[in-house]
Amino acid sequence: MTALLRLHGVTAFYGAIQALKGVDLEVNQGEIVTLIGSNGAGKSTLMMTICGNPRARSGEIHYDGSDITQLPTFEIMRRGLAQSPEGRRIFPRMSVHENLLMGAYGRAPGEAAEDMERIFALFPRLKERLAQRGGTLSGGEQQMLAIGRALMSRPRLLLLDEPSLGLAPLVVRQIFGAIRELNRATGLTVLLVEQNAFQALRLAHRGYVLVNGAITMAGTGPALLARPEIRAAYLEGAH
């Protein structure tokens, strides 16, 4: 398989604190890859480092065959990456429609209208809430909006950071089902950061385990689910 994203020996710091310790990771074209780990393991830092903030202190990040390690964030995203960040970070005073249009900034209006219809097919609730301010939506609706906004840029690689955080199980299943359908129907490549290890590993083709800034395990989703140390650390009582 062709690697769309490859990290080799990546380190990152916040001040004097080392958050990533020589991370090696690959995401192949058309895969869903998940990164699991406990709070503070460095999962969100890894996502942000891929996007150039914080900048990798050492190591290399390659996307679609090009070294993007030192590129500014806007240039990285212009190459076909999109992120739905932890905490959603929608624009609360803007309507659902306006939030979605922000994801399509710089694209032709006709293209944006087409993509919006695809997002409404994926998340019908957003169409019902089109004129409503983002900040008045439920947590699940805000998460759908954050993912929809990211998809409006037509990414080749979607970075999803904790999409299930704080959501009811029914909503989590709906969002994970939408991710699976996107991957199946369009071949969209997804890197998913999740604390909900059970759902994430069921969804993913492959997974990595991050502990204190370092990758400690890797394998297929089913293989990691079957490992007793994974079950003990992340899955007890989770499902």
N, C-alpha and C positions, 0 to 999 in steps of 0.2 A: 504493500500500500504506500501511497505517496503522503509524506508528512507535510501538512499544511502549516503547522506550528511546531517548532522545536526549541526547547530550552536546554542549554548545556552549561553546567557549572555556575548557575546564576546565584549571585549573592545580592542582598539588598539590606540597607541600614536605615533606621530612624535615629538620627543623631549618632550616639555611640552604641546603640542597641542593634545587634545583628538580627534581622527578622527572617532572612532566607540564607540557607547555608549550603551552597553548591547544588542547587536543584537541577536535576535532569528530568525532562518531561517531553513527551511527544503527543500530538493530536493529529491523526491522519485524516485526510479528506473524507468527508461523509460519516465520520464517527461521532458518537456521543461519548465523551471522556469525563469522568467525575473525579474531583479531588475532595477527599473527606479528611476530617480531623477535628479535634476538639477546639473550643474557643481559645484564641491566642496562638494557634499553631502556625499561623502565617498564611492562611488560605487567601484572605482578601488582599494581603500585601502582594502575593504572587500575581493576582489578577491585575492590581494596579501597576505593578512593575512591568507586566506585558504591555500595558498602555503608556508606559514612560514616566509614571509619577507614583512612587519614587523611581529614580533611574537606577538600573542595575549597577552595582559597584564593580562587579567583575562577572565574567561569563558572557555568553552570547544568546541572543534571542533571534531566531530566524522565522520569518513568515513568508510563505509562498516562495521559498528559495532565496529571499533577500534578508540581509542582516538589518534588523530594525532596532538594535539595542540602543543606539544613540539618537534615534530620530525623535523630534518633538511629538507630543501626543496627537496634535491635529493631523500630522502627516501619517502617523500610524493608523488612525481611524479612517483616514481617507483611502487607505489601501483595502478596505473591505472588512474591518473589524467593527463590532458594535458591542457595547456593554450595557447590561441591565444591572445596576449596582446594588450592593447591599443597602437596605433601607429605602429602596425604590427611587427616592430623589426625583419625584415628578415635580412639576411646577404647580403648587397648590392653588394659586389664584387664577390659573389659566384653565379653560375648559378642556374636556377630553379631546375634542377636535383640535384645539390649539396645541395641546401636548403632542399629539400624534404628528401634526405638521412640523413641529420642531425636530422630530426625527428625520424628516425628509428635507431638511434645509439644503437649499442649493440644487434640488432636483426639479424637473419639469412638473408643473401642476397636474397634467394628465397622468403621469406615472404615479404621483402621490395618491390620486383618487383611486387608481387601480389597486394599489397596495393596501389602501385603507379598507377596501371591500374584502380583501383576503384576510385582513386582521379581524374584521367583523365576523367572518365565517368561523374563525378560530375562537374568538371571544365575543359571542353575540351580545353579552351584557354591555360592552363598550358602546355598541350602536344605540342601545336604549338610553345610555347616559351621555350622549354626544355633546350636549350643551351644558352639562353639569360641570361645576368646578372640580378639579382634581382633588383638592383637599377635602371635599365632602364625600368622596367615595369610601366604601369599606376597604379594609386592608387587602382583601382578595382582589377587589376591582382595581385598586392602585397597583397591585403587582401585575395584573393583566395589562394595565396601561403602560407600565414601565417596560414590559417585554414587547408590547406592540410598538411603542416609540422606538425601541432598538431595531425592530424588524423593518421599520419604515425606511431605513437607510439601505435596504437590500444587502445585508452583510453576507460574506462568505463564511465568516466565523463569528458565532454568537457567544459572548462571555456572560454567563449567568451566575450572579453571586447571591447565594442564599435565597432562592425564590420562594422557599416554603416557610421562611422565618415568620413566626407569629400567626400563621394561618390555620384555620380549622382543617381537619383531615379531608373533608369532602372537597374543599377548595384546592388543597394540595394535590389530590388525585386529578382534579380537572386540569390544573396547570401542568403537571407532569405528563398527562395524556396529550396535551397540546404540544409539548416539546417533542414527544415521541412521534406524533403525527407530522409535525414539521420536518423532522429528520427523515421519516419514511417517504413522505410525498415529494419533498424538494431536495433531499440530499444535504440539507443544511448541516454544517459541522458545528458542534456545540462543546464548549468547555464549561462544565458545571461545578461550582463550589457549593458544598452542602454539608450541614450538620446532620440532616436526616439521612443517615447512611443507608438504611434499609431501602427507602424509596429510590435514592440516587443509584445504588448498585444494581437494583432491579432494572432501572432505566438504561444504564450505561453499557456500552460495548466493553469498555475497559475502565479501570480505576487506579488511582494512586492514593496512598495514605501519607499525610504530612504530619509529622510530630516535631514540635519545637524547631520549625523552619527547615527540616530535612525530610526527604522522601525515605520512608522506611519499608514500604511494600508497594508492589504493583502487580496487576494481573487483570484477567477478565472480570466483569461484574459478578458472574456466578461463582467464579473461583474465590474471589475475595469474600463473598457472602458466606461461603462454606468454611472459611478458616475460623477455627475456634477463638483465636486471639482477637479477630475482628468482631466476632459475635459478642465476646466478653466485654470489649472496650466500647463498642458503639451501638450494639443492637439489643442489649438486654432491655426488654420492656418497650422497645421502640415500635413494635408492630403488634 
